[in-house]
Amino acid sequence: MTTTFGPAALPVAGIRPAATLAQRLTRMLMLWVAAVWIVCVAGVVVFIHYQINHNFDNELEESGQRMLDIVTHNLDVAGRPADGAPPLVAPPPLAGTEDLVYRLVDSQGRPLLVSEPALRARFFGSAPLQQGFYNRDGWRIFTAVHPQRPLLLQLADPRPDRRRAVRRVLLGLAVPMLAVLAILPLLLGAVARRELRVLQRLEGEIAVRGGDDLRPLPLAGMPRELFSVGERVNLLLERLKQSLDVERALAANAAHELRTPLAAVRLRLQTALDAEGGVSPRDVQAAMTALDVLRHRTEKLLQLSRAESAAGLVQAPVDLVQLAATMAQEFWLTPALQERLVLRVPDGPVPAAQGDVDGLAIALRNLVENALRYGEGRGVEIDVQAPCVLVVRDHGPGVPPERLQALRSRHVRDTDSRAGYGLGLSIVSTIVERHRGRLELVSPLPDGQPGLEARIHLLPVI
């Protein structure tokens, strides 16, 4: 079976890609920039309007304070008009003040001295006779009170002039800002495309990965967000690699382990068919034995494949005493094993182990089968120890210490004359590794007696 990965395997028919990430970023950034720009412009308008009016008010107030004594002096020189007489027309009190609109009034509001532009003004009459500013009919009026005499000077400034000044300042600011806003999409688009090139590089690296190339992605120089995504993709590639390795290993193991039993079955059946005088019971029995070997090895290969792929591995509390008792009961169903297999459990409670009960049962069964098969008819013990340890001990000839580590590998045999602990211990080692546990092999036994002791150390439930 061949598994194919790559762009050609993706279901892209009928799916149209949306806008590029750079376009989406540019569009969203422009919307937010425009919104912030509008808010800033509104703030600038309010600030500039306030500042210009504040400056005009300061100038108007300063002019009133400077002109008050001069206009009062001009009134004294020209003479105070009689009651009911029109006010006097005053010359400009200062150079450059020809267009000022002002008038000098007494405490009752009767005009005494007015500037020529103020002769036709009708808005002064409603201005209050007190120090301060007042708005009337499009004019800004400031009243200055003489500190010693009952006289008041009222100056008026047209408010449209102020609005025109505000418009001129805002226009001077808005034109360059609008120009910048017009070219900002181009700048943002160029920056977004440049910064997202690393994403295109990551896409290219993923695109070339397939069943024959599951190397990890290079993550050097990746931004933090893409680095995290790359790490997850590398984990996925590692799991895919493990799955493919399990698939290939199953095929290789099947070819290796099943070739000899299949050839033996075929030979025995052929011999039985060619025998004179009918089918030989001896050959039929030999074929049945070869089929049993074939079944046993097929079961082991499937267990190994399941262990390596960690298929259906569930992490849950496992009662090791109950697991060992259940396993011993299965073997005690065979009368010949009732005296040979012994179960030992501690008197006190044993903490539950974290693991998959089915996977641990497969591991324990393989250890017991190996011990029974290669213990040369001697006793076998299943021992549950605290905190979370499963021990299977046989009293056979054992294994030389220098061979213990090699027995964990597949197809490694203790001797050329017998099968040894090869495939079964490979299954056990893989299952224990998937449980983040530890498998120890000890030979001879700790008390110095011949035999082999396998210890599975598991993690307790936290």
Disulfide bonds with the S-S distance in Angstrom:
none
